[in-house]
Amino acid sequence: MFDRVWGMENVGNTATVTVHINRIGEKLEKDPSAPPFVETVWGAGYRFRVK
């Protein structure tokens, strides 16, 4: 994600990605505690869930 979004190698700080994903979720989700679009995949990252 770092390379595709920011054009740089992963610098080891995944908090940046987490913050951006959370902000996207806040804008998309009506109820962030039960998100229908942005899904956390434990041990892998995130995915966009298509209904």
N, CA, C and O of each residue as an XYZ file, in Angstrom:
204
protein
N       0.826     -1.190      0.000
C       0.000      0.000      0.000
C       0.870      1.254      0.000
O       0.565      2.224     -0.694
N       1.932      1.235      0.763
C       2.818      2.404      0.783
C       3.320      2.717     -0.624
O       3.334      3.875     -1.041
N       3.730      1.686     -1.349
C       4.271      1.884     -2.688
C       3.199      2.381     -3.646
O       3.456      3.300     -4.423
N       2.020      1.806     -3.614
C       0.961      2.173     -4.556
C       0.367      3.547     -4.245
O       0.006      4.281     -5.165
N       0.262      3.900     -2.986
C      -0.359      5.172     -2.621
C       0.650      6.312     -2.568
O       0.419      7.386     -3.123
N       1.768      6.067     -1.895
C       2.732      7.147     -1.677
C       4.001      7.023     -2.507
O       4.849      7.914     -2.468
N       4.148      5.929     -3.259
C       5.318      5.759     -4.117
C       6.598      5.521     -3.349
O       7.668      5.953     -3.777
N       6.505      4.838     -2.217
C       7.701      4.542     -1.429
C       7.582      3.165     -0.800
O       6.483      2.634     -0.639
N       8.706      2.604     -0.452
C       8.717      1.304      0.203
C       8.075      1.398      1.582
O       8.029      2.474      2.178
N       7.587      0.286      2.081
C       7.029      0.245      3.431
C       8.113      0.639      4.415
O       9.159     -0.005      4.491
N       7.862      1.689      5.160
C       8.850      2.183      6.115
C       8.684      1.553      7.490
O       9.343      1.954      8.449
N       7.799      0.564      7.581
C       7.634     -0.143      8.834
C       6.597      0.437      9.762
O       6.346     -0.133     10.824
N       5.981      1.553      9.403
C       4.988      2.177     10.258
C       3.601      1.936      9.689
O       3.135      2.687      8.832
N       2.945      0.894     10.162
C       1.611      0.567      9.653
C       0.533      1.443     10.275
O      -0.619      1.396      9.844
N       0.882      2.237     11.276
C      -0.102      3.129     11.900
C      -0.640      4.134     10.891
O      -1.803      4.528     10.975
N       0.184      4.553      9.942
C      -0.261      5.494      8.915
C      -1.403      4.897      8.103
O      -2.402      5.569      7.847
N      -1.260      3.651      7.702
C      -2.300      2.968      6.927
C      -3.556      2.820      7.776
O      -4.659      3.065      7.288
N      -3.410      2.430      9.023
C      -4.551      2.246      9.920
C      -5.336      3.541     10.085
O      -6.566      3.528     10.056
N      -4.645      4.641     10.257
C      -5.311      5.940     10.413
C      -6.100      6.283      9.152
O      -7.244      6.727      9.244
N      -5.510      6.084      7.986
C      -6.204      6.400      6.743
C      -7.418      5.487      6.534
O      -8.472      5.959      6.106
N      -7.288      4.218      6.823
C      -8.409      3.282      6.692
C      -9.531      3.676      7.646
O     -10.702      3.648      7.268
N      -9.188      4.039      8.873
C     -10.209      4.469      9.834
C     -10.933      5.725      9.361
O     -12.148      5.836      9.526
N     -10.217      6.655      8.788
C     -10.844      7.891      8.294
C     -11.752      7.617      7.097
O     -12.816      8.222      6.968
N     -11.332      6.710      6.231
C     -12.191      6.316      5.112
C     -13.462      5.664      5.656
O     -14.564      5.959      5.193
N     -13.302      4.780      6.637
C     -14.454      4.120      7.242
C     -15.415      5.099      7.881
O     -16.630      4.936      7.769
N     -14.892      6.112      8.548
C     -15.748      7.120      9.181
C     -16.599      7.859      8.148
O     -17.737      8.238      8.425
N     -16.042      8.055      6.969
C     -16.773      8.762      5.919
C     -17.797      7.855      5.231
O     -18.842      8.335      4.792
N     -17.516      6.566      5.132
C     -18.387      5.636      4.414
C     -19.449      4.967      5.276
O     -20.556      4.696      4.810
N     -19.114      4.703      6.521
C     -19.961      3.867      7.370
C     -20.982      4.692      8.153
O     -20.642      5.729      8.722
N     -22.218      4.233      8.179
C     -23.227      4.858      9.029
C     -22.996      4.480     10.483
O     -23.178      5.301     11.382
N     -22.592      3.224     10.712
C     -22.317      2.723     12.061
C     -20.913      2.124     12.068
O     -20.755      0.951     11.727
N     -19.879      2.896     12.448
C     -18.499      2.401     12.427
C     -18.252      1.160     13.280
O     -17.269      0.452     13.062
N     -19.131      0.883     14.252
C     -18.934     -0.315     15.072
C     -19.366     -1.585     14.333
O     -18.990     -2.688     14.730
N     -20.150     -1.439     13.266
C     -20.574     -2.574     12.436
C     -20.435     -2.173     10.970
O     -21.436     -1.999     10.274
N     -19.195     -2.025     10.502
C     -18.969     -1.490      9.165
C     -19.371     -2.459      8.051
O     -18.917     -3.603      8.026
N     -20.229     -1.997      7.125
C     -20.615     -2.872      6.020
C     -19.648     -2.830      4.836
O     -19.719     -3.698      3.967
N     -18.741     -1.839      4.777
C     -17.876     -1.695      3.606
C     -16.419     -2.050      3.851
O     -15.870     -2.905      3.156
N     -15.782     -1.409      4.828
C     -14.369     -1.656      5.109
C     -14.287     -2.729      6.188
O     -14.780     -2.546      7.301
N     -13.665     -3.837      5.850
C     -13.604     -4.975      6.760
C     -12.150     -5.237      7.163
O     -11.254     -5.238      6.319
N     -11.929     -5.458      8.448
C     -10.604     -5.823      8.936
C     -10.429     -7.321      8.792
O     -11.280     -8.098      9.225
N      -9.324     -7.727      8.185
C      -8.981     -9.139      8.047
C      -7.781     -9.360      8.950
O      -6.655     -9.004      8.603
N      -8.030     -9.954     10.117
C      -6.981    -10.112     11.117
C      -5.814    -10.898     10.556
O      -5.989    -11.962      9.962
N      -4.621    -10.360     10.753
C      -3.394    -10.996     10.280
C      -3.067    -10.682      8.830
O      -1.995    -11.048      8.349
N      -3.981    -10.004      8.116
C      -3.740     -9.714      6.709
C      -3.854     -8.231      6.390
O      -3.054     -7.706      5.614
N      -4.844     -7.538      6.979
C      -5.029     -6.125      6.686
C      -6.490     -5.767      6.558
O      -7.286     -6.047      7.455
N      -6.846     -5.151      5.450
C      -8.204     -4.671      5.238
C      -8.677     -5.083      3.858
O      -7.877     -5.361      2.964
N      -9.992     -5.117      3.700
C     -10.563     -5.334      2.370
C     -11.873     -4.580      2.270
O     -12.535     -4.300      3.270
N     -12.231     -4.258      1.036
C     -13.483     -3.565      0.782
C     -14.519     -4.633      0.481
O     -14.371     -5.403     -0.468
N     -15.554     -4.678      1.281
C     -16.592     -5.684      1.145
C     -17.656     -5.164      0.189
O     -18.225     -4.097      0.417
N     -17.925     -5.898     -0.865
C     -18.931     -5.530     -1.844
C     -20.203     -6.315     -1.537
O     -20.174     -7.534     -1.367
N     -21.313     -5.596     -1.470
C     -22.593     -6.250     -1.169
C     -23.283     -6.654     -2.437
O     -24.375     -7.220     -2.392
